């Protein structure tokens, strides 16, 4: 019990005090940061609803999907813990919403079955979410290594972010394909790809639309915020932490 308490205290200290960047995308207020971080931590428990509820009518593939979704939410804090870098809190909010739309509403409440367009919409919003998640990390790293915004700076960030988002989309489709092969005969299992090339390609198109939209939304948001605040400095601190983490190996 004593050892567990020590570990819990470490986690609590990290969640409250340790992050390098104690501000958010839209404000430098540390008080707002603390409130939003606490709100995100509270609502992150939403992803446990289907995990707990699934014990009544246990379905192994769905249960594993719910666990993976919960891991995806808490991975943002794990990333911060390991790298000492920062996931901006507004982006963590989007992460919780996006994953909840998939696991809680899509799988648990069967929105995927009730609304055929729901999957395509979530692939678009998923592309936007991943762009929001990855763009500041890529831009922060580039600002550190390049030291200044060179010609074609936006194009370089666009290509790198777009490539990562689409690659993650490919791995997601591979995961769905493998899941279908393993669990296709499991009672109550919903085929992720419905054995359809059309389904896979529309998923890729949704990811494509979302990633491009997300990159342009984030880039234009930074340009507007830069008029009243040094956003490059904020992203440089994020990139600096990533650089220190990489250099530690």
C-alpha positions, 0 to 999 in steps of 0.5 A: 500500500505504501509503494502504491501511495508513492506511485500515486503521489508521483502521478498526481504531482506530474499531472498538477505541477510537472509539465514544461508548458503551463499554458494552452493554445488560446491563452497564456493564463496558467489558471485557465490551463489548470482548470482545463487540465482538471476538466480533461482529466475528469472527462477522460473517465468517459471512455471507461463507461463501455469497458465497465458496461461490457462485463454484463454482456462480454464480447472479447473483440469489443472489450479489447477495442474499448481498452485500446480506446482508453489507452489512446486517451491516456497515451497523451499523458504518457507521452508527456510523462516520457518525453517531458514535452506537452500536448496542448490541453485544447488538443487533449479535449479534442482527443477525448471527444474524438475517441469517445465518439468512436468507443462510447457512441460508435461502438457502445451505443451502435451509432456505426450501425444506426447511421451509415455515414457515421464512420465516414464522418469520424474518419474526417474528424479523425484526420482533423484531430490527428493533424491538430495533435501532430502539427504543433509537435512537428512545427515545434521540432522544426523551429528548434532544428531550423532556428528560423522560418525558412522559405517553404516552411509551411509546405515542409510542415504540411508534408511531414504532418500530412504524411504522418497522419495518412500513415497512421490511417494506413495502420488503422486500416491494417488493424481493422483488417487483422481484427476482421480476420481474427474475430470474423466468426466471433458471435456479435462481432461487427465487421470493421471493414465489411469485407469491402474495398469501398469501405476501406477507400472511403476511410482513406478519403475521409482521412485525406479530407480531415488531415488537409482541413486540420492542417489549414485550420491549425495553421490559420489559427496560429497566424491569428494568435501570433498577432497578439501572442508569440506562438512560435515561442510556445511551440519552440518550448514543446520542440525543445523538450522533444529534442532533449528527449531524442538526444538523451538516447 
